[in-house]
Amino acid sequence: VNGLNPQNYKGWATELPKIAAQVAGAAISSDPVVLLADLNADPLRGESRKPALQALLAHPRLQAMPAQDTVEWERTGRMQVDYVLPDRRLKLLDSGVFWPEDSALLAAAQARHRIIWADLSLTGE
């Protein structure tokens, strides 16, 4: 399912809510966090099992970044499968996905995923 076999995806579906709970709980520092994830799962499109991912994206401690396609697969087309999820206490200044016009750049990197980025302020300025 979207690059993960069913056994692996079952593990992710179990782990995502635990990760979300850890982000909110005392299991990690009270300092702001940024969750970076290549989940190979789109919250709305494709064959992925969506409830665990949607719960993570809606977690009250994390900012939902604007929906942005991060991959283009031949069979399914463009989808969002990579994520930058900053703590709500960080100010999001800008974000985006680098889609090179020259497809040879992706071929040379042997990558189908695009580069996602976020410009964050730690001081709220």
Disulfide bonds with the S-S distance in Angstrom:
none
